[in-house]
Amino acid sequence: MIKCLVVDLGLIGYAEAWELQKRLVTARKANAIEDVLLLCEHPHVITLGRNGKRENLLASEHVLRQKGVELHATDRGGDITYHGPGQLVGYAILNLGVIRRDVVWYVRTLEEAMIRATTEFGITAEREPGKTGVWVKSGQAEEKLAAIGVHISRWVTSHGFAYNVSTDLRYFDLIVPCGIADRKATSLEKLLGRSVDEKEVAQRIGKHLGELFGLEMKEAKQQELLERLEHAEQSAAVLA
């Protein structure tokens, strides 16, 4: 089986995590490092994807500063979204050239891993036709539990998913989430009516990702990953 390192970065700034992703993508393209799944939380931040529309940002820069929310344009797919404490963010650096060269299948598989993990908590989650992400029924409406936005270059993936565990959902009022005006966000804790251990959610999603992608998921410390990455970069510099 293909090995995938699973690294918990804890709470990390969005820009720092994105810079790490770019370094990992370069190393993965050179086959100098294994597949990697980064798990983390971000301080309050709103990100605009490649297809993001500025009008879907409902708050002024002054309001964002008041609330301590950063704003970043990014190269992932999708529109606008919010990240913050209580939200499990997963960045997958995978070589789809080895796994399966199919972008739609890749996105659907990310959804499937989160759907299966949610089901294990007793919540029925599903897809909604034409809308990427993971959805749950709330009365007659659908609410969004998890968002997906990816980037793929030479079949190496980056960015990934954001799953609301105990997220403060009021921050989604600052945007039109993913550009869909008539849909609200929800969280696992809201659906269950109790607190949930985010690490348990991460383990369940990671397990299903491994099963669905045919990967051997191996936990690694952040320092171990950085040492491997630095070694790969130094080797590449020597060869250059």
C-alpha positions as CSV (number, residue, x, y, z in Angstrom):
1,M,0.0,0.0,0.0
2,I,1.0,3.6,-0.6
3,K,2.1,5.3,2.7
4,C,0.5,8.6,3.8
5,L,1.9,10.6,6.7
6,V,-0.8,12.1,8.9
7,V,0.4,15.2,10.7
8,D,-1.5,17.2,13.2
9,L,-0.4,20.9,13.0
10,G,-2.7,22.1,15.7
11,L,-3.7,25.8,15.5
12,I,-1.8,27.4,12.7
13,G,-2.1,30.6,10.7
14,Y,-3.6,30.2,7.2
15,A,-0.6,31.7,5.4
16,E,1.8,29.5,7.2
17,A,-0.1,26.3,6.4
18,W,-0.4,27.3,2.7
19,E,3.3,27.9,2.5
20,L,4.0,24.5,4.0
21,Q,1.6,22.9,1.4
22,K,3.4,24.6,-1.5
23,R,6.7,23.2,-0.2
24,L,5.2,19.7,0.2
25,V,3.7,19.8,-3.3
26,T,7.1,20.6,-4.8
27,A,8.7,17.7,-2.9
28,R,5.8,15.3,-3.8
29,K,6.1,16.1,-7.5
30,A,9.8,15.2,-7.3
31,N,8.8,12.0,-5.5
32,A,11.0,13.1,-2.6
33,I,8.4,12.7,0.1
34,E,5.4,10.4,0.8
35,D,1.8,11.4,0.5
36,V,0.8,13.7,3.4
37,L,-2.4,14.6,5.1
38,L,-2.1,17.8,7.2
39,L,-4.8,18.3,9.9
40,C,-5.2,21.6,11.6
41,E,-7.3,24.5,12.9
42,H,-7.0,28.1,11.8
43,P,-7.5,31.3,13.6
44,H,-10.5,33.2,12.2
45,V,-9.9,33.6,8.4
46,I,-12.0,34.0,5.3
47,T,-10.6,32.7,2.0
48,L,-11.5,33.4,-1.6
49,G,-11.1,30.5,-4.0
50,R,-10.2,30.8,-7.7
51,N,-13.9,31.3,-8.5
52,G,-14.6,33.5,-5.5
53,K,-16.8,36.5,-6.0
54,R,-16.0,39.5,-3.8
55,E,-19.7,40.4,-3.5
56,N,-20.1,37.2,-1.4
57,L,-18.1,38.9,1.3
58,L,-20.7,40.6,3.3
59,A,-18.5,42.4,5.9
60,S,-16.3,45.4,5.3
61,E,-12.6,45.3,6.0
62,H,-13.2,47.4,9.1
63,V,-15.7,44.8,10.5
64,L,-13.2,42.0,9.7
65,R,-10.5,43.9,11.6
66,Q,-12.8,44.4,14.6
67,K,-13.6,40.7,14.7
68,G,-10.0,39.6,14.2
69,V,-10.7,37.9,10.9
70,E,-8.0,37.7,8.2
71,L,-8.8,37.6,4.5
72,H,-6.8,35.7,1.9
73,A,-7.1,35.0,-1.8
74,T,-6.1,31.5,-2.6
75,D,-5.6,29.1,-5.5
76,R,-8.0,26.4,-4.4
77,G,-11.2,25.7,-6.3
78,G,-14.6,27.0,-5.1
79,D,-15.9,30.4,-3.9
80,I,-15.7,31.9,-0.5
81,T,-15.5,30.2,2.9
82,Y,-14.7,30.7,6.5
83,H,-12.2,28.8,8.7
84,G,-11.9,29.1,12.5
85,P,-11.4,27.4,15.8
86,G,-13.5,24.3,16.2
87,Q,-13.3,23.5,12.5
88,L,-11.2,20.5,11.4
89,V,-9.3,21.4,8.3
90,G,-7.6,18.7,6.2
91,Y,-5.0,19.4,3.5
92,A,-4.1,16.4,1.4
93,I,-0.9,16.3,-0.6
94,L,-1.5,13.2,-2.7
95,N,-0.1,11.9,-6.0
96,L,-3.2,11.1,-7.9
97,G,-1.0,9.9,-10.7
98,V,-0.4,6.8,-8.7
99,I,-3.9,6.5,-7.1
100,R,-6.3,7.5,-9.8
101,R,-6.2,10.3,-12.4
102,D,-9.8,11.5,-11.9
103,V,-10.5,15.0,-10.4
104,V,-14.3,14.4,-9.9
105,W,-13.7,11.0,-8.3
106,Y,-11.1,12.6,-6.0
107,V,-13.6,15.3,-4.8
108,R,-16.4,12.7,-4.4
109,T,-14.1,10.5,-2.4
110,L,-13.3,13.3,0.0
111,E,-17.0,13.8,0.5
112,E,-17.5,10.1,1.0
113,A,-14.9,9.9,3.8
114,M,-16.6,12.7,5.7
115,I,-20.1,11.2,5.0
116,R,-19.0,7.8,6.5
117,A,-17.4,9.5,9.5
118,T,-20.5,11.5,10.2
119,T,-22.7,8.4,9.9
120,E,-20.6,6.8,12.7
121,F,-21.8,9.6,15.0
122,G,-25.4,8.7,14.2
123,I,-26.0,11.6,11.8
124,T,-27.2,11.0,8.2
125,A,-25.1,13.1,5.8
126,E,-25.3,13.2,2.1
127,R,-24.4,14.9,-1.1
128,E,-26.6,17.5,-2.8
129,P,-26.6,17.4,-6.6
130,G,-24.6,20.2,-8.2
131,K,-23.2,21.4,-4.8
132,T,-19.8,20.2,-3.6
133,G,-19.5,19.3,0.1
134,V,-21.3,17.4,2.8
135,W,-24.9,18.2,3.7
136,V,-27.5,17.3,6.4
137,K,-31.2,17.8,6.4
138,S,-32.6,20.4,8.8
139,G,-36.4,20.3,8.4
140,Q,-37.1,21.0,4.8
141,A,-33.7,22.6,4.1
142,E,-30.2,21.3,3.7
143,E,-27.4,22.7,5.9
144,K,-23.7,22.4,5.1
145,L,-21.5,20.4,7.5
146,A,-18.3,20.4,5.4
147,A,-16.8,22.3,2.5
148,I,-14.3,21.1,-0.1
149,G,-11.9,23.2,-2.2
150,V,-8.9,21.6,-4.0
151,H,-6.0,22.4,-6.3
152,I,-4.3,19.9,-8.5
153,S,-1.1,20.4,-10.4
154,R,0.6,17.6,-12.4
155,W,-1.8,15.3,-10.5
156,V,-0.5,16.3,-7.1
157,T,-3.3,17.6,-4.8
158,S,-3.3,20.4,-2.3
159,H,-5.9,22.2,-0.1
160,G,-8.8,19.9,0.8
161,F,-11.7,20.0,3.3
162,A,-13.1,21.9,6.2
163,Y,-15.4,20.0,8.6
164,N,-17.4,21.9,11.2
165,V,-17.0,20.2,14.6
166,S,-17.7,22.9,17.1
167,T,-17.3,26.0,14.9
168,D,-18.9,29.3,16.0
169,L,-21.4,29.4,13.1
170,R,-22.1,33.1,13.6
171,Y,-18.9,33.8,11.6
172,F,-20.5,32.4,8.5
173,D,-22.8,35.4,8.6
174,L,-19.9,37.5,7.3
175,I,-20.1,35.7,3.9
176,V,-22.4,33.9,1.5
177,P,-20.9,30.5,2.2
178,C,-19.5,29.0,-1.0
179,G,-21.7,31.5,-2.9
180,I,-24.9,29.7,-2.0
181,A,-27.3,32.3,-0.5
182,D,-30.1,30.0,0.6
183,R,-28.0,27.5,2.6
184,K,-26.8,27.8,6.2
185,A,-23.8,26.1,7.8
186,T,-24.1,23.7,10.7
187,S,-21.7,21.8,13.0
188,L,-21.5,18.3,14.3
189,E,-21.9,19.5,17.9
190,K,-25.1,21.5,16.9
191,L,-26.5,18.4,15.3
192,L,-25.7,16.1,18.2
193,G,-26.5,18.6,21.0
194,R,-23.3,17.7,22.8
195,S,-19.6,18.3,22.8
196,V,-17.4,16.2,20.5
197,D,-13.7,15.5,20.6
198,E,-12.2,16.9,17.4
199,K,-9.4,14.4,17.5
200,E,-12.0,11.6,17.3
201,V,-13.5,13.2,14.2
202,A,-10.0,13.5,12.7
203,Q,-9.2,9.9,13.3
204,R,-12.5,8.7,11.8
205,I,-12.1,10.8,8.7
206,G,-8.5,9.8,8.3
207,K,-9.4,6.1,8.6
208,H,-12.0,6.4,5.8
209,L,-9.7,8.4,3.6
210,G,-7.1,5.6,3.9
211,E,-9.6,2.9,3.1
212,L,-11.1,4.8,0.1
213,F,-7.8,5.9,-1.4
214,G,-5.9,2.7,-0.6
215,L,-3.4,4.4,1.6
216,E,-1.6,3.2,4.7
217,M,-2.1,6.1,7.1
218,K,0.8,6.6,9.4
219,E,0.8,9.3,12.1
220,A,3.9,11.5,12.2
221,K,5.0,14.5,14.3
222,Q,5.2,17.9,12.7
223,Q,9.0,18.0,13.4
224,E,9.5,14.7,11.7
225,L,7.7,16.0,8.6
226,L,9.7,19.2,8.5
227,E,13.0,17.3,8.8
228,R,12.0,15.0,5.9
229,L,11.0,18.1,3.9
230,E,14.2,20.0,4.6
231,H,16.2,16.9,3.6
232,A,14.3,16.6,0.3
233,E,14.8,20.3,-0.4
234,Q,18.5,20.1,0.3
235,S,18.9,17.1,-1.9
236,A,17.0,18.9,-4.7
237,A,19.3,21.9,-4.3
238,V,22.4,19.8,-4.6
239,L,21.1,18.1,-7.8
240,A,20.2,21.5,-9.3
